[in-house]
Amino acid sequence: MHIKTLTLSEWDDALPTTGYGWAHRPETLQVLDNYTRGELRLYGGFKGEQLIGLLPAVIRNELFAKAVISPPPGFGIPQMGPILMPTSPKQRKQEIVNRKFTSAILDHVAAHDLLTLFGMSCSTKYADPRPYLWAGFDVETRFTYQLPLDAITPERLLQSFSREARRGIRDAEDAGVTVTIQGVDGARDIYSAHKARRNEQGDNYPVSWEYIRDLVATLGDRIRVYVAETSDGEFASGITVVYSNDTGYSLQGGTRTDRQSGSANELLHWRIIEDILTDPALASIDRYDLGNANIESLAHYKSKYSAEPVPHYLIKSGRLMDLAQKAYELIAY
């Protein structure tokens, strides 16, 4: 097993047809590379000439240490980490690939060095973090909410929602709330409302508008900006959605504002889901990821859409990383 650093073009060619998140897309990585502090490196793991694993990571030199992080904090990316591409469906062989790729990556970035800080928040597609645990790293389980959308009609799915969610959708429609897909201006309204709400909650929101603007400009049909407006044409709320090859992710928004008319957020989520179910351009999308399911109040709200809590894994290099996080905010997943 050997590790090679890939170009963005080589990374694009190497991506499998499925099994990765929106942040693994080359378009996202290109924008991230323009804004991240540090060096973006795209690692490929090879067994002979056969590519069996990928990992995007940012390398930062921070005073006394080197940080290897995937994804970097401050960009609204909750999951990144490794992509495995085993050549056999057999469980034992898949585990061997996972162990060998993990070992090769850790050796390549000198992750066991006392002055290396290593941290990853993995995609839900990466289901077996045990090789990192066996290598002495801390593994923590986190959750997101995902709604399976394959082999179901809009009517059946709507009936699976809680009574509260269905009533919210009806109330918004009765109040004259409309949902449209917009561009950069709509994304700016969503960003401003989202940042203002986070600031009200005492949370310093680090994501820059310029980064979000460039995502909207660069991702093309991999991003949609859904904006809800009142019957008077005022901005009520909005959600920016990004897509991998098989999943739509709520990136930003869903923020209540003073101009809320009816339950605009319920209607927004429903319009996004309807599009995934019925729009031919989204035919490959079979899941909707509503995001963070770790906070009780958020879980109470999102569970009414019949979404499932899905685990993903946070991997980090123990106490030294904990200290660095507190001192320098290197990792903030």
N, C-alpha and C positions, 0 to 999 in steps of 0.2 A: 504494500500500500504506500503510495506517495501522494503528497499534496502539491498542487500547482495553483498559482494565482492566475485567474482568468481575466481576460478583457470583458467589457460589457457586451460586446458582440458575441464572444464565446459563451458567456453566461446565457444570453438569449437563446443561442442554439442548443445549449445543454439542458434547459428547463424541460421537465417532463410535461405531459399534457394535463396532468392534474396532480393534486397532492401538495399544494403550497398556498401561501397566503398572498394577499394583494401587495404586501411590502416586498415580496420576492420578485415582483415584476421588474424587468429592466427599466421601464419608464419611471417607476417609483425610485429605483436605486439611482438613476441619473439625477433626478431632482434632489434626492437626499445628499448625493455627493457634492452638489453645488452649495449646500448649506451647512453640512455637519462640520463640527470642529474636530479635526483628526483626519485620518486617511481611510477611505473605504476600500476594503479588500474583498475580493470575491474568490473564495477558495473552492477548488474541486478536488475530490479524492478519487484516485485512480487505482484500480487493480490491474496492472499491466496497462493496456490501452482502454480498458473498460471504466467509464465514469460511474461511480456508485454513490457519491454523496456530494452535496453542495452546502456551503455556508457563507453568507455575507456577514461581515463584521467591520466595525470601525475600530481602528487602533488609535489610541490617544496616549500621549506622553504627559503625565500629570505630576509635576514636581518630583516626588520621590519614586514614582512607579509608572509602569505601563498598564493601560487599561485596554482590554479586549472585550468589546460589548456588541451585542446583537439583540435588539436594535439599540441605537443611541437614544438617550432620553431627550425630551423636548420637541418631538416631532409627531406626537399623537399616534405612534405606532405601538400597539400593545403587544404584538407578537411578531417574531422573525425566526431566528435560530436555524437549525439544520434542515435539509431536505435529503431524505434517503431514497435511493433508487436501486434496490436489490434486484438481482436478475432471476431470482427464484421465488415462487410463492410459498415455499416451505418455511415454517416458523424458525426452525433451527438455523437455516442459512440466512434468514433475515436478521436474526440476532447476531450472527457472526459478522455480517456487514456492519451493523450498528456499532458493535464493539471495536472493530478494526478502524472504522472511520473516526469514531470518537477518540481512540488512542492516537491516531495519526494527527488529528487536529490539535489535541492537547500538547503533543510533542512539538508540533510545528510552531505554535505560538508561545511555547515555553510557559504554559498555563500553571505548572507546578512551581515555577520560580517564586520565591518569597516576595519579589517586587513586581509580580504580574497580578493584576486584578482582572478576574474573568467573570463575565456575567452574561446570561442569555435569558430572554423570555421567549419560549418556543411556540411555534404554531400549534394549533390543535391537531394538525396532521402528524405531528411528531409525538407518538404515543408511548414511547419506551425510553425514559431518561435514566434507566438503571445503570448504564455504563458510566455515567458521570457520578452517580452515587457511589459506585464501587471504586471509582478513581479518587474518592475523598472529597467531592464537592457537595455542597448543600443543595437539596432539591425540595422545592416548595410547590404545592399544587395550588393553582389559581383556577377560576372559572369564568367562562363567558356564556351568554345565552345564544343558542342557535335554533332556528326554526326550519325543520326539514320541509322542502317544498316539492319533492318529486311525487308523482302519482297521486295528486290530490287536486280537486277543483276549488276555485275561489269560494263557492257556496259552502262546501264541506269545511273548508279551513275557517271561514268566518264563524261557523257554528261552533267550532272548537274553542273560540276565544271566550273569555269570561264575559258575563253579562255587563260588567262595567265597561269593558273595552268596546263591545258592540254598541252600547248606549252612547259612549263618547263619540264614536264614528257618526252615528245618526245625529247627535246634537250639533256636531260641527257642520254637517251637511245642511241641517235645518237652519243654522245661523248664517248660511251663505258663504262659509269658508271654502275657498278654492285652492287646489294644489296644482302647480305648474312646474315644469322643468326649466330652470334658468341657467345663466352662465356665471361669469365672474362677479357681476354686481350682486346676484343672489347669494353667491358664496361669501361675499364680503358682509352682507347683512347677517348671515348665519354665524360667521366668525365673530362679528362684533357682539351679537347677543350672547353667544357662548362664552366669550371671554369676560363680558360684563357680569354674567351670572357666576362664573367661577371666582371672580374678584370679590363679589358680594359675599361669597362663602368663605372668604379669607384665603383663597387658594391662588398663588401666583401662577398664572397660566403661561407657560413658556413658549408655546407654539407661535411662530411669527406669521403675520398675514402674508408676507412675501412668499413664504414657503407654500402656504395653502393656495395662493394665487397661481404659482407655477405648477402645482399639482393639477389644478383645474385646466390650465393651458396645455399641459403635456400629456395627461393620461387619456385624452380623447374619449372614446366610447367606454373606457374603463372607469369613468367617474360620471355621476349624475348629481345635479344640485336640485333638490326638491324644496320648493318654497310654498308655504301656506299663507294666504292673504285673506283678510277680512272682507266682508261684503263691500266695504268702502275702499278696498284696494290697499289697505295698510298691511305691512309685514306683521304676521302673527307668530310664525315660527318657521323652522326649516331644518332639513337634514341633508348632509352631503354623504353620498354613498359611493364607495369604491368597490371594484370587482376584481377577484382573481378569475381563474378559468371556470370555477364551479361555485363560488360563494360571493354574495353581496355583503359588504360590511358597513355598518353605520359608523362613519368616521367622526362626524362632528355635528352638533346641533341637538334638536329636540328640546330646546330651552324655552321655558315659559316666559312670556313678556307681558307688559302692561296692556298690550293690544290684543291679548289672547281673546278670541271669540269662539265660544264653543270649545270642544276638545281637539284643537288643531293637531296636537302631536299624535293622537290616536288615528286621525285621518291621514296624516303623513305616513305613518308606518303602514297603514292599509294600502295606500296608493303605491308605495314602494313594493310591497308584497304582490299586489295585483299585477304590476308591471313584470315582475319576475315570472309570474305564473302565465302571463298571456302575451308578452312582447317577444316576437320571434328573434329580435336582436339579443335577447337574454336567455335564449333556449338552453344554453349550457349551464346556467345557474340553477342549482337545486337546493341551496340553503341561504338563509338570511341570518346574519350574525348581528345581534342587537348590542353586543359589547358587554362591558363589565357586569359580572354577576356576583361580585365579592362583597358588595355593600348591601346591607339588609334592605334599606329603603329602595334602592334601585332594583333589587331582586323582586321585591313586592310589586313594583310597577311593571317590570318586564315579563314576569311570569304570566300575566293575564293574556299574553298572546300565544299561549301554549308552547312556548319555546322550551328547549331542553337545556339544563345546565351541562356544559361540556368542559372537561378539564384541559388545561394546558399547564406547562411546567416552567417554573423559574429556577434557573441553575446559577449558582454563584460560588465564589471561592472563599466561603466561610467568613470568619470574624474580620479578617483584614478588609474584605469587601464591605461588610457592615460599617466598619469605622470610616472607610473612604466615602461611603454613601452619605453618612452624617456630616462629614467634613467638607466634601466637595460636590455632593449631589451628582455623583457620576452615574448612578443607577437610580432611576425613579419610576419603575414600572408600576 
